[in-house]
């Protein structure tokens, strides 16, 4: 069985003055402070969450 793909995200902008849904999405991704990184499984759900907050995060590594 093949290894699961992962994606590493880093928060690069603050969620201050953003809608509560975007803040909640960041928390769901495991990011809630500037500079934090999270390595997550590359699934459609994670991709959808990433799309909602793409202006706040940066993809560091997508293997």
N, CA, C and O atoms as a GROMACS GRO file, in nm:
protein
  252
    1UNK      N    1   0.084  -0.118   0.000
    1UNK     CA    2   0.000   0.000   0.000
    1UNK      C    3   0.089   0.124   0.000
    1UNK      O    4   0.190   0.129   0.071
    2UNK      N    5   0.052   0.223  -0.078
    2UNK     CA    6   0.132   0.344  -0.091
    2UNK      C    7   0.122   0.431   0.034
    2UNK      O    8   0.021   0.427   0.105
    3UNK      N    9   0.226   0.508   0.058
    3UNK     CA   10   0.226   0.600   0.172
    3UNK      C   11   0.124   0.711   0.146
    3UNK      O   12   0.102   0.752   0.032
    4UNK      N   13   0.063   0.758   0.253
    4UNK     CA   14  -0.037   0.863   0.238
    4UNK      C   15   0.032   0.996   0.209
    4UNK      O   16   0.137   1.027   0.267
    5UNK      N   17  -0.027   1.072   0.121
    5UNK     CA   18   0.028   1.203   0.088
    5UNK      C   19  -0.002   1.300   0.202
    5UNK      O   20  -0.107   1.294   0.266
    6UNK      N   21   0.092   1.389   0.225
    6UNK     CA   22   0.073   1.491   0.328
    6UNK      C   23   0.096   1.628   0.267
    6UNK      O   24   0.155   1.642   0.160
    7UNK      N   25   0.048   1.729   0.337
    7UNK     CA   26   0.066   1.868   0.297
    7UNK      C   27   0.103   1.945   0.423
    7UNK      O   28   0.040   1.928   0.528
    8UNK      N   29   0.204   2.030   0.413
    8UNK     CA   30   0.249   2.109   0.526
    8UNK      C   31   0.210   2.254   0.501
    8UNK      O   32   0.244   2.312   0.398
    9UNK      N   33   0.138   2.312   0.597
    9UNK     CA   34   0.090   2.449   0.586
    9UNK      C   35   0.154   2.534   0.694
    9UNK      O   36   0.184   2.486   0.803
   10UNK      N   37   0.175   2.662   0.664
   10UNK     CA   38   0.224   2.757   0.762
   10UNK      C   39   0.135   2.879   0.759
   10UNK      O   40   0.101   2.929   0.652
   11UNK      N   41   0.097   2.927   0.877
   11UNK     CA   42   0.014   3.046   0.885
   11UNK      C   43   0.104   3.168   0.869
   11UNK      O   44   0.201   3.184   0.943
   12UNK      N   45   0.072   3.255   0.772
   12UNK     CA   46   0.156   3.371   0.743
   12UNK      C   47   0.084   3.503   0.767
   12UNK      O   48   0.147   3.609   0.764
   13UNK      N   49  -0.047   3.499   0.791
   13UNK     CA   50  -0.123   3.621   0.819
   13UNK      C   51  -0.217   3.598   0.936
   13UNK      O   52  -0.259   3.485   0.964
   14UNK      N   53  -0.249   3.705   1.003
   14UNK     CA   54  -0.333   3.698   1.122
   14UNK      C   55  -0.481   3.688   1.085
   14UNK      O   56  -0.525   3.747   0.986
   15UNK      N   57  -0.558   3.615   1.164
   15UNK     CA   58  -0.702   3.608   1.139
   15UNK      C   59  -0.779   3.724   1.203
   15UNK      O   60  -0.902   3.724   1.201
   16UNK      N   61  -0.709   3.822   1.258
   16UNK     CA   62  -0.776   3.938   1.318
   16UNK      C   63  -0.857   4.011   1.211
   16UNK      O   64  -0.813   4.026   1.097
   17UNK      N   65  -0.974   4.056   1.250
   17UNK     CA   66  -1.066   4.129   1.162
   17UNK      C   67  -1.112   4.045   1.043
   17UNK      O   68  -1.147   4.100   0.938
   18UNK      N   69  -1.113   3.914   1.060
   18UNK     CA   70  -1.164   3.823   0.958
   18UNK      C   71  -1.292   3.761   1.011
   18UNK      O   72  -1.316   3.762   1.132
   19UNK      N   73  -1.376   3.707   0.923
   19UNK     CA   74  -1.497   3.640   0.970
   19UNK      C   75  -1.465   3.523   1.064
   19UNK      O   76  -1.362   3.458   1.050
   20UNK      N   77  -1.552   3.499   1.158
   20UNK     CA   78  -1.534   3.392   1.257
   20UNK      C   79  -1.516   3.256   1.190
   20UNK      O   80  -1.445   3.171   1.243
   21UNK      N   81  -1.580   3.236   1.077
   21UNK     CA   82  -1.566   3.107   1.006
   21UNK      C   83  -1.423   3.082   0.962
   21UNK      O   84  -1.376   2.968   0.965
   22UNK      N   85  -1.353   3.187   0.921
   22UNK     CA   86  -1.214   3.170   0.879
   22UNK      C   87  -1.124   3.138   0.999
   22UNK      O   88  -1.033   3.057   0.988
   23UNK      N   89  -1.150   3.202   1.111
   23UNK     CA   90  -1.074   3.172   1.233
   23UNK      C   91  -1.098   3.028   1.275
   23UNK      O   92  -1.004   2.958   1.312
   24UNK      N   93  -1.221   2.984   1.268
   24UNK     CA   94  -1.254   2.846   1.304
   24UNK      C   95  -1.189   2.747   1.208
   24UNK      O   96  -1.148   2.639   1.250
   25UNK      N   97  -1.180   2.782   1.081
   25UNK     CA   98  -1.115   2.696   0.983
   25UNK      C   99  -0.967   2.682   1.013
   25UNK      O  100  -0.911   2.573   1.003
   26UNK      N  101  -0.903   2.792   1.051
   26UNK     CA  102  -0.761   2.786   1.088
   26UNK      C  103  -0.741   2.694   1.209
   26UNK      O  104  -0.647   2.614   1.211
   27UNK      N  105  -0.827   2.706   1.307
   27UNK     CA  106  -0.817   2.620   1.426
   27UNK      C  107  -0.838   2.474   1.386
   27UNK      O  108  -0.770   2.386   1.438
   28UNK      N  109  -0.931   2.450   1.296
   28UNK     CA  110  -0.954   2.314   1.247
   28UNK      C  111  -0.834   2.256   1.174
   28UNK      O  112  -0.812   2.135   1.174
   29UNK      N  113  -0.756   2.342   1.112
   29UNK     CA  114  -0.634   2.298   1.043
   29UNK      C  115  -0.516   2.285   1.139
   29UNK      O  116  -0.410   2.237   1.100
   30UNK      N  117  -0.536   2.327   1.264
   30UNK     CA  118  -0.428   2.319   1.362
   30UNK      C  119  -0.340   2.442   1.362
   30UNK      O  120  -0.229   2.439   1.414
   31UNK      N  121  -0.389   2.550   1.305
   31UNK     CA  122  -0.314   2.676   1.299
   31UNK      C  123  -0.395   2.782   1.372
   31UNK      O  124  -0.511   2.806   1.338
   32UNK      N  125  -0.336   2.847   1.471
   32UNK     CA  126  -0.408   2.955   1.537
   32UNK      C  127  -0.317   3.068   1.580
   32UNK      O  128  -0.362   3.164   1.642
   33UNK      N  129  -0.187   3.060   1.546
   33UNK     CA  130  -0.094   3.168   1.575
   33UNK      C  131   0.001   3.183   1.456
   33UNK      O  132   0.031   3.086   1.387
   34UNK      N  133   0.047   3.304   1.434
   34UNK     CA  134   0.137   3.330   1.323
   34UNK      C  135   0.263   3.245   1.331
   34UNK      O  136   0.319   3.226   1.439
   35UNK      N  137   0.306   3.194   1.218
   35UNK     CA  138   0.428   3.115   1.212
   35UNK      C  139   0.412   2.968   1.243
   35UNK      O  140   0.506   2.891   1.224
   36UNK      N  141   0.297   2.927   1.290
   36UNK     CA  142   0.276   2.785   1.321
   36UNK      C  143   0.267   2.705   1.192
   36UNK      O  144   0.220   2.754   1.089
   37UNK      N  145   0.314   2.581   1.200
   37UNK     CA  146   0.303   2.492   1.086
   37UNK      C  147   0.224   2.369   1.128
   37UNK      O  148   0.221   2.331   1.245
   38UNK      N  149   0.161   2.307   1.031
   38UNK     CA  150   0.084   2.186   1.054
   38UNK      C  151   0.102   2.094   0.934
   38UNK      O  152   0.095   2.138   0.819
   39UNK      N  153   0.126   1.967   0.960
   39UNK     CA  154   0.135   1.867   0.855
   39UNK      C  155   0.009   1.782   0.861
   39UNK      O  156  -0.020   1.718   0.961
   40UNK      N  157  -0.065   1.784   0.752
   40UNK     CA  158  -0.194   1.718   0.746
   40UNK      C  159  -0.199   1.622   0.628
   40UNK      O  160  -0.124   1.635   0.531
   41UNK      N  161  -0.288   1.524   0.638
   41UNK     CA  162  -0.310   1.433   0.527
   41UNK      C  163  -0.378   1.509   0.414
   41UNK      O  164  -0.470   1.588   0.437
   42UNK      N  165  -0.334   1.485   0.292
   42UNK     CA  166  -0.386   1.555   0.175
   42UNK      C  167  -0.516   1.490   0.131
   42UNK      O  168  -0.517   1.395   0.053
   43UNK      N  169  -0.627   1.542   0.183
   43UNK     CA  170  -0.760   1.490   0.150
   43UNK      C  171  -0.843   1.602   0.088
   43UNK      O  172  -0.807   1.719   0.099
   44UNK      N  173  -0.954   1.568   0.025
   44UNK     CA  174  -1.041   1.673  -0.030
   44UNK      C  175  -1.094   1.768   0.078
   44UNK      O  176  -1.113   1.887   0.051
   45UNK      N  177  -1.118   1.718   0.199
   45UNK     CA  178  -1.167   1.803   0.307
   45UNK      C  179  -1.063   1.908   0.346
   45UNK      O  180  -1.095   2.025   0.364
   46UNK      N  181  -0.939   1.864   0.357
   46UNK     CA  182  -0.831   1.957   0.392
   46UNK      C  183  -0.809   2.056   0.279
   46UNK      O  184  -0.786   2.174   0.304
   47UNK      N  185  -0.815   2.010   0.156
   47UNK     CA  186  -0.801   2.100   0.041
   47UNK      C  187  -0.911   2.207   0.040
   47UNK      O  188  -0.884   2.323   0.008
   48UNK      N  189  -1.033   2.168   0.074
   48UNK     CA  190  -1.143   2.264   0.081
   48UNK      C  191  -1.122   2.367   0.190
   48UNK      O  192  -1.148   2.486   0.170
   49UNK      N  193  -1.073   2.322   0.306
   49UNK     CA  194  -1.045   2.415   0.416
   49UNK      C  195  -0.932   2.510   0.375
   49UNK      O  196  -0.936   2.629   0.406
   50UNK      N  197  -0.833   2.457   0.307
   50UNK     CA  198  -0.720   2.538   0.262
   50UNK      C  199  -0.767   2.646   0.165
   50UNK      O  200  -0.720   2.760   0.171
   51UNK      N  201  -0.858   2.611   0.078
   51UNK     CA  202  -0.909   2.708  -0.019
   51UNK      C  203  -0.982   2.824   0.049
   51UNK      O  204  -0.977   2.937   0.000
   52UNK      N  205  -1.049   2.797   0.161
   52UNK     CA  206  -1.123   2.901   0.232
   52UNK      C  207  -1.032   3.002   0.301
   52UNK      O  208  -1.071   3.117   0.322
   53UNK      N  209  -0.910   2.959   0.336
   53UNK     CA  210  -0.818   3.048   0.406
   53UNK      C  211  -0.685   3.062   0.332
   53UNK      O  212  -0.581   3.085   0.394
   54UNK      N  213  -0.687   3.049   0.201
   54UNK     CA  214  -0.564   3.050   0.122
   54UNK      C  215  -0.489   3.183   0.134
   54UNK      O  216  -0.368   3.186   0.111
   55UNK      N  217  -0.558   3.290   0.168
   55UNK     CA  218  -0.493   3.420   0.183
   55UNK      C  219  -0.423   3.435   0.318
   55UNK      O  220  -0.352   3.532   0.340
   56UNK      N  221  -0.443   3.339   0.409
   56UNK     CA  222  -0.384   3.344   0.542
   56UNK      C  223  -0.273   3.242   0.561
   56UNK      O  224  -0.194   3.254   0.654
   57UNK      N  225  -0.265   3.144   0.474
   57UNK     CA  226  -0.168   3.036   0.491
   57UNK      C  227  -0.082   3.022   0.365
   57UNK      O  228  -0.112   3.076   0.259
   58UNK      N  229   0.027   2.947   0.382
   58UNK     CA  230   0.118   2.920   0.272
   58UNK      C  231   0.149   2.770   0.273
   58UNK      O  232   0.171   2.712   0.379
   59UNK      N  233   0.150   2.709   0.157
   59UNK     CA  234   0.186   2.568   0.148
   59UNK      C  235   0.338   2.560   0.147
   59UNK      O  236   0.404   2.607   0.055
   60UNK      N  237   0.393   2.499   0.253
   60UNK     CA  238   0.538   2.489   0.267
   60UNK      C  239   0.588   2.369   0.190
   60UNK      O  240   0.689   2.377   0.120
   61UNK      N  241   0.519   2.256   0.202
   61UNK     CA  242   0.563   2.134   0.138
   61UNK      C  243   0.443   2.048   0.108
   61UNK      O  244   0.359   2.025   0.195
   62UNK      N  245   0.433   2.001  -0.012
   62UNK     CA  246   0.323   1.913  -0.050
   62UNK      C  247   0.374   1.787  -0.112
   62UNK      O  248   0.389   1.778  -0.234
   63UNK      N  249   0.403   1.686  -0.028
   63UNK     CA  250   0.457   1.558  -0.079
   63UNK      C  251   0.348   1.456  -0.088
   63UNK      O  252   0.374   1.342  -0.129
   0.00000   0.00000   0.00000
